[in-house]
């Protein structure tokens, strides 16, 4: 089945220790998104790629970076995680022009910063 | 540590009853709306969508109503089942742009 896969599903890291979360998709969608979702809150968009074009949200901290080496993969790098970065990180994909015009979400990576 | 989480609005219904989840959206120019279901530990899943030129759309056991005058969206679930227990988010889109998520409502179904 075509899908969005995130690894790892759970990640524990120490304060200040860099961490990388990965996302892959078999949908061949042009657009890939990274969201941060804290407990009992809505997903908050960090950035997205439209093909190779990177689009950062204005309020995304510099601590968060992303790479998209090819259509299928996208990575979220947190250079120096703080305690406040403990959250679920969701990857999503979309293809403009499809109906429904929705985003397809992966299962998320739950990150805990100690 | 993590900032204190907000408390989501909660709707508790009896199995077999109908559920109505409400959402207020922010941008009067938004032209596309989606309802997502998010189960614990999972990513949001698409349930149903509606374009701004419609005021009602029906799916299997779900109906979305759109009232553009008051910028209000609702999701009706017929014959609610325990498997419907989840957090439900509405989301709006403006001219094919990014999704803007609403606050979310936690639906709890009592057997």
Interface residues (C-beta under 8 A of the other chain):
Chain A: X4 X38 X39 X40 X41 X42 X43 X45 X48 X83 X84 X86 X87 X90 X92 X96 X100 X101 X102 X103 X104 X105 X106 X107 X108 X110
Chain B: X1 X2 X3 X5 X6 X7 X8 X32 X34 X36 X41 X42 X43 X44 X45 X46 X49 X89 X93 X96 X98 X99 X101 X102 X103 X104
